[in-house]
Amino acid sequence: MGETKDSHFWDSLLTFAVGATAGFILGILVAPASGKETRKKIKEQAAKTGEAAMEGYEKIAKEAEKSIRLVKEKTGEGVDAIRDFIEKKKGELQQKAEEKK
């Protein structure tokens, strides 16, 4: 369920960013300005959008690294718990075998 919320958040954020960029570009194209000014504004907005996308990617990458670390940690704890359980049961079985002798 957490993944669905995160996915929905990023989908919404991406949709908003694309919509804002499209609206900005459309506004520039419709506004009365010279071609040179319009191209300059579009170039500036494209650079800003690229920076925002890179920041979003970096944030997602950091969150993914945290999640991977957490999964590795929890997996290690689970393996240790299983190992301890097996050793305990092995000791119990050896004790029972010795008692039967």
VMD Tcl script that draws the C-alpha trace (Angstrom):
set ca {
  {0.00 0.00 0.00}
  {2.90 2.37 0.76}
  {4.31 1.81 -2.70}
  {0.98 2.78 -4.25}
  {0.91 6.07 -2.35}
  {4.54 6.83 -3.28}
  {3.87 5.94 -6.90}
  {0.75 8.09 -6.95}
  {2.68 11.02 -5.43}
  {5.45 10.86 -8.03}
  {2.96 10.38 -10.86}
  {1.06 13.44 -9.67}
  {4.26 15.45 -9.30}
  {5.40 14.51 -12.80}
  {1.97 15.33 -14.24}
  {2.01 18.71 -12.51}
  {5.53 19.50 -13.77}
  {4.67 18.55 -17.35}
  {1.43 20.56 -17.20}
  {3.18 23.60 -15.75}
  {5.89 23.43 -18.40}
  {3.37 23.03 -21.22}
  {1.32 25.94 -19.85}
  {4.40 28.12 -19.58}
  {5.53 27.34 -23.13}
  {2.04 27.87 -24.52}
  {1.81 31.18 -22.66}
  {5.12 32.32 -24.10}
  {4.14 31.32 -27.63}
  {0.85 33.21 -27.40}
  {2.29 36.28 -25.64}
  {3.40 39.17 -27.83}
  {7.19 38.89 -27.90}
  {9.87 38.65 -30.52}
  {11.03 35.25 -31.71}
  {14.43 35.80 -30.12}
  {12.86 36.60 -26.73}
  {10.50 33.63 -27.00}
  {13.32 31.21 -27.79}
  {15.34 32.59 -24.88}
  {12.42 32.12 -22.47}
  {11.77 28.59 -23.73}
  {15.46 27.72 -23.33}
  {15.50 29.09 -19.77}
  {12.35 27.19 -18.84}
  {13.70 23.98 -20.36}
  {16.86 24.36 -18.26}
  {14.78 24.92 -15.11}
  {12.62 21.90 -15.90}
  {15.72 19.78 -16.50}
  {17.15 20.85 -13.15}
  {13.88 20.04 -11.39}
  {13.77 16.62 -13.06}
  {17.37 15.92 -11.99}
  {16.59 16.93 -8.40}
  {13.54 14.65 -8.42}
  {15.62 11.79 -9.79}
  {18.29 12.30 -7.13}
  {15.66 12.34 -4.40}
  {14.11 9.11 -5.71}
  {17.56 7.50 -5.98}
  {18.36 8.38 -2.35}
  {15.05 6.94 -1.17}
  {15.70 3.77 -3.18}
  {19.15 3.42 -1.58}
  {17.61 3.79 1.88}
  {15.02 1.15 1.06}
  {17.63 -1.25 -0.26}
  {19.74 -0.77 2.88}
  {16.70 -1.42 5.06}
  {15.78 -4.58 3.15}
  {19.36 -5.88 3.44}
  {19.38 -5.13 7.16}
  {16.03 -6.83 7.79}
  {17.03 -9.81 5.65}
  {20.23 -10.18 7.66}
  {18.26 -10.08 10.89}
  {15.88 -12.73 9.56}
  {18.73 -15.00 8.52}
  {20.34 -14.62 11.94}
  {17.05 -15.46 13.66}
  {16.61 -18.58 11.50}
  {20.20 -19.64 12.21}
  {19.66 -19.22 15.95}
  {16.41 -21.21 15.78}
  {18.07 -24.04 13.86}
  {20.98 -24.19 16.32}
  {18.55 -24.27 19.24}
  {16.50 -27.09 17.68}
  {19.66 -28.97 16.77}
  {20.81 -28.77 20.39}
  {17.41 -29.96 21.62}
  {17.44 -32.93 19.24}
  {20.97 -33.89 20.28}
  {19.93 -33.69 23.92}
  {16.90 -35.92 23.30}
  {19.05 -38.40 21.36}
  {21.53 -38.59 24.25}
  {18.70 -39.10 26.74}
  {17.38 -42.07 24.74}
  {20.77 -43.80 24.84}
}
mol new
graphics top color blue
foreach p $ca { graphics top sphere $p radius 0.5 }
foreach p [lrange $ca 0 end-1] q [lrange $ca 1 end] { graphics top cylinder $p $q radius 0.2 }
display resetview
